[in-house]
Amino acid sequence: MNSIYKSNINKKYKFKNFIEGKSNKFVKTLIFQIAENLDKKYNPLFIYGPTGVGKTHLLNAIGNKIISKNNNIKVVYVNSERFVQYMVMALKNNKIDNFKKYYRSVNVLLLDDIQFFANKKRSQEEFFHTFNSLLEDKQQIILTSDKHPKALKGLKNKLISRFECGLTMFIKPPDLKTRIKIIIRKTKKNNIILSDKTAEFIAKYIKTNVREIEGALNRIIAKSNFKKSKITINFVKNVLKDIIFKDNKLITIKKIQKTIAKYYKIKINDMISKCKIKSITIPRQIAMIVAKKLTNYSLSKIGNSFGGRDHTTVLYACKKIKKLCRENYSLEEDLNKIIKKLSS
């Protein structure tokens, strides 16, 4: 039970070792500003995105930064599953008042993976009162989740409305340049020499998140050490042949078109038609951006597969969908679900 009464900040997660890229720059910059000023301008701050994009790293990084500036500030990091476990333990040991007092007396609460509160009514009720207490006392709250507040299932509406009263931000999976930076940083840390071309080759096939990148690199490094082989593109091709086969053979433009047509309940022929009805053009544009993300086809090849369109149409579609995703979280959820389905 004493483990409740600790900051629980992981000291290895710092801003200096967080790899910044186009997909996370804005969120990282904002969190850094909060750590520097702690003026509660964005309160609560709700960060969401798929697994392995750096949410936990950033939560711990802000905690470490705040403590380094002033160790009198009471900062607590806790995963929502742990919060539930601690609460149950407190109830069993007749220490629920201590539990309430502790969490309602912090200056900064960093709560990870809020989606695990789903269908846990007692825990939600307790957190609701803790949340209100902290906001009333003008203490900073930062939450993370794998989904936008409105897309969270099994959570009470009054909690969701509280989450939305501050600032909600999305972290996307790392783009190609960021993935290359991650690969180079992690191989250097392991004293592995890797050419830029080899790093780019790996990054093209490991597209979803940092954990998958780390897993692929561990395989490559282990095989290299065992065989005492230099890590070249051909060596990587052999080690990651299952991933490369999946990417090259299974995820085709036709499969993308078929999956998205089924998802939006339209005909596959609508993907290549000249129809300009919104219910057709949006799925078609989503299919184009997914093809760009999940295949190595050129923009010209992608455009040609959608009724002989050119590369500028594909670029426009990608730009349009990115803009719509910023404005409409449900479209963003649709896009993420489709990518996850095709990548699994």
Salt bridges, closest charged atoms under 4 A:
GLU20 OE1 - LYS28 NZ 3.21
GLU36 OE2 - LYS65 NZ 3.48
GLU125 OE2 - HIS129 NE2 3.12
GLU125 OE1 - LYS156 NZ 2.77
GLU125 OE2 - LYS158 NZ 3.16
GLU126 OE2 - ARG104 NH2 2.89
ASP146 OD2 - LYS147 NZ 3.28
GLU164 OE2 - LYS150 NZ 2.90
GLU200 OE2 - LYS204 NZ 3.93
GLU214 OE2 - LYS186 NZ 2.81
ASP242 OD1 - ARG219 NH2 3.08
ASP247 OD2 - LYS207 NZ 3.26
GLU327 OE2 - LYS323 NZ 2.77
